[in-house]
């Protein structure tokens, strides 16, 4: 089976030859960039470099998927926010805000042609022309809640949940259009699935905030792109994973802060991936630690294996290869 066939068979509960190893978010590392002769801070606005670094995970490390968005700043950069593009140890960060009122939030006519967005779409086209038949190509966009945090500000967003919920609702509704437009562009460019990164975790907001403000927008996106979206949300989410399922996501990418049995029970029919700890296992652990973590996930019946979040840039590539090696020698497991 090809990697793409294997993934969609698992999504449809059909027989496969083995589990899959995917990366709904970034597995770019300083070691991978160095092996390609790339400066990590320079890859984000260059489609060829973006594609090369993304493909490395599939071609060299053995992942079944390819995902070419290595940060959370491209939309903000395209809208004029000040961005620090990081280095081989640090991810890019956003240094300024863009919007203060909902009526400012409109998708520019040239949005898809702005360098930060165009380079991502073009990278997906390059990847698709090279690996569209064999690998699972995953695009990524920032969801309306995280766009609000990034473009309106964390403090402004959280205060508005209490002091001005109408303004927040209007802001989120307008921001959803940025998410929708980019999902459509990435699917047209050749992505098979698209991850929505939307960080509505317990350390920020209550489940009620997600249910009231964000779930309706996620439900609309899933209705427009049925079966195509993966939700990524870091942190503890056992108290809201059922809402993610109600929003219609076919697959949720979750963190190791959550109990696997609890997540499986509460997710219902929504598939799960993730849970391999980044700092303790992938960054600081041994190959044996990685293998043990992967086997634990498989024994719980999760047959789509991935790191819990974007891996730290200093993660050893050997630990990423260890995920693949373990999965390739394991059989499909079913939760007993």
Secondary structure, DSSP 8 states (H G I E B T S, - for coil): --HHHHHHHHHTT---SS-EE--SS----HHHHHHTT--GGGSTT-HHHHHHHHHHHHHTS--SEEE---SS-HHHHHTT--EE---SSS--EE-S---SSGGG----TTGGGSHHHHHHHHHHHHHHHHHTTTSEEEEEEE-HHHHHHHHT-HHHHHHHHHH-HHHHHHHHHHHHHHHHHHHHHHHHHT-SEEEEE----TTT--HHHIIIIIHHHHHHHHHHSTT-EEEE--S--TTTHHHHHHTT-SEEEE-TTS-HHHHHHHHTT-EEEEEE-IIIIIIT--HHHHHHHHHHHHHTT--EEEESSS--TT--HHHHHHHHHHHHTS------
